[in-house]
């Protein structure tokens, strides 16, 4: 399984927020944002910080994607 942050990028678009503004607001390092752009795993504490900032659940900002492309919410 892989992680997908597509829901997060859609959330940023819906809120008219740039990735740079998002990174600063949530206090992410540039390396963490790069990992997320590549759909690499990040720490649970990072996901919790993002979810807290947007007042949402972790499943609202990322999905698990199986090798066949089937998506499952967290």
C-alpha positions as protocol buffer text, in pm:
chain_id: "A"
residue {
  index: 1
  type: UNK
  ca { x: 0 y: 0 z: 0 }
}
residue {
  index: 2
  type: UNK
  ca { x: 101 y: 356 z: -67 }
}
residue {
  index: 3
  type: UNK
  ca { x: -19 y: 678 z: 84 }
}
residue {
  index: 4
  type: UNK
  ca { x: -178 y: 951 z: -127 }
}
residue {
  index: 5
  type: UNK
  ca { x: -209 y: 1312 z: -16 }
}
residue {
  index: 6
  type: UNK
  ca { x: -447 y: 1400 z: -301 }
}
residue {
  index: 7
  type: UNK
  ca { x: -724 y: 1494 z: -53 }
}
residue {
  index: 8
  type: UNK
  ca { x: -486 y: 1742 z: 112 }
}
residue {
  index: 9
  type: UNK
  ca { x: -395 y: 1909 z: -217 }
}
residue {
  index: 10
  type: UNK
  ca { x: -766 y: 1937 z: -302 }
}
residue {
  index: 11
  type: UNK
  ca { x: -830 y: 2089 z: 42 }
}
residue {
  index: 12
  type: UNK
  ca { x: -559 y: 2350 z: -21 }
}
residue {
  index: 13
  type: UNK
  ca { x: -715 y: 2438 z: -356 }
}
residue {
  index: 14
  type: UNK
  ca { x: -1062 y: 2463 z: -200 }
}
residue {
  index: 15
  type: UNK
  ca { x: -924 y: 2697 z: 67 }
}
residue {
  index: 16
  type: UNK
  ca { x: -721 y: 2895 z: -190 }
}
residue {
  index: 17
  type: UNK
  ca { x: -403 y: 2826 z: 6 }
}
residue {
  index: 18
  type: UNK
  ca { x: -63 y: 2785 z: -158 }
}
residue {
  index: 19
  type: UNK
  ca { x: 165 y: 2500 z: -58 }
}
residue {
  index: 20
  type: UNK
  ca { x: 418 y: 2752 z: 72 }
}
residue {
  index: 21
  type: UNK
  ca { x: 155 y: 2922 z: 291 }
}
residue {
  index: 22
  type: UNK
  ca { x: 40 y: 2579 z: 411 }
}
residue {
  index: 23
  type: UNK
  ca { x: 397 y: 2476 z: 499 }
}
residue {
  index: 24
  type: UNK
  ca { x: 452 y: 2791 z: 702 }
}
residue {
  index: 25
  type: UNK
  ca { x: 112 y: 2777 z: 875 }
}
residue {
  index: 26
  type: UNK
  ca { x: 159 y: 2416 z: 987 }
}
residue {
  index: 27
  type: UNK
  ca { x: 532 y: 2466 z: 1048 }
}
residue {
  index: 28
  type: UNK
  ca { x: 647 y: 2185 z: 821 }
}
residue {
  index: 29
  type: UNK
  ca { x: 1004 y: 2154 z: 710 }
}
residue {
  index: 30
  type: UNK
  ca { x: 1069 y: 2185 z: 335 }
}
residue {
  index: 31
  type: UNK
  ca { x: 1180 y: 1820 z: 336 }
}
residue {
  index: 32
  type: UNK
  ca { x: 848 y: 1704 z: 484 }
}
residue {
  index: 33
  type: UNK
  ca { x: 652 y: 1894 z: 220 }
}
residue {
  index: 34
  type: UNK
  ca { x: 871 y: 1737 z: -49 }
}
residue {
  index: 35
  type: UNK
  ca { x: 800 y: 1390 z: 95 }
}
residue {
  index: 36
  type: UNK
  ca { x: 429 y: 1463 z: 83 }
}
residue {
  index: 37
  type: UNK
  ca { x: 450 y: 1585 z: -277 }
}
residue {
  index: 38
  type: UNK
  ca { x: 611 y: 1249 z: -363 }
}
residue {
  index: 39
  type: UNK
  ca { x: 341 y: 1059 z: -169 }
}
residue {
  index: 40
  type: UNK
  ca { x: 602 y: 931 z: 73 }
}
residue {
  index: 41
  type: UNK
  ca { x: 510 y: 848 z: 432 }
}
residue {
  index: 42
  type: UNK
  ca { x: 534 y: 1115 z: 700 }
}
residue {
  index: 43
  type: UNK
  ca { x: 501 y: 1081 z: 1077 }
}
residue {
  index: 44
  type: UNK
  ca { x: 168 y: 1045 z: 1249 }
}
residue {
  index: 45
  type: UNK
  ca { x: 247 y: 1357 z: 1454 }
}
residue {
  index: 46
  type: UNK
  ca { x: 279 y: 1553 z: 1129 }
}
residue {
  index: 47
  type: UNK
  ca { x: -57 y: 1425 z: 1005 }
}
residue {
  index: 48
  type: UNK
  ca { x: -216 y: 1513 z: 1340 }
}
residue {
  index: 49
  type: UNK
  ca { x: -74 y: 1865 z: 1324 }
}
residue {
  index: 50
  type: UNK
  ca { x: -218 y: 1913 z: 974 }
}
residue {
  index: 51
  type: UNK
  ca { x: -557 y: 1767 z: 1074 }
}
residue {
  index: 52
  type: UNK
  ca { x: -567 y: 1991 z: 1382 }
}
residue {
  index: 53
  type: UNK
  ca { x: -486 y: 2298 z: 1172 }
}
residue {
  index: 54
  type: UNK
  ca { x: -769 y: 2222 z: 928 }
}
residue {
  index: 55
  type: UNK
  ca { x: -1001 y: 2093 z: 1204 }
}
residue {
  index: 56
  type: UNK
  ca { x: -1055 y: 1764 z: 1021 }
}
residue {
  index: 57
  type: UNK
  ca { x: -972 y: 1394 z: 1047 }
}
residue {
  index: 58
  type: UNK
  ca { x: -656 y: 1235 z: 913 }
}
residue {
  index: 59
  type: UNK
  ca { x: -871 y: 1052 z: 656 }
}
residue {
  index: 60
  type: UNK
  ca { x: -965 y: 1393 z: 515 }
}
residue {
  index: 61
  type: UNK
  ca { x: -603 y: 1467 z: 420 }
}
residue {
  index: 62
  type: UNK
  ca { x: -469 y: 1132 z: 302 }
}
residue {
  index: 63
  type: UNK
  ca { x: -571 y: 795 z: 162 }
}
residue {
  index: 64
  type: UNK
  ca { x: -408 y: 455 z: 142 }
}
residue {
  index: 65
  type: UNK
  ca { x: -388 y: 325 z: -214 }
}
residue {
  index: 66
  type: UNK
  ca { x: -337 y: -43 z: -289 }
}
residue {
  index: 67
  type: UNK
  ca { x: -114 y: -163 z: -568 }
}
residue {
  index: 68
  type: UNK
  ca { x: -424 y: -212 z: -786 }
}
residue {
  index: 69
  type: UNK
  ca { x: -518 y: 154 z: -738 }
}
residue {
  index: 70
  type: UNK
  ca { x: -812 y: 89 z: -508 }
}
residue {
  index: 71
  type: UNK
  ca { x: -838 y: 365 z: -248 }
}
residue {
  index: 72
  type: UNK
  ca { x: -926 y: 315 z: 116 }
}
residue {
  index: 73
  type: UNK
  ca { x: -973 y: 601 z: 357 }
}
residue {
  index: 74
  type: UNK
  ca { x: -772 y: 592 z: 677 }
}
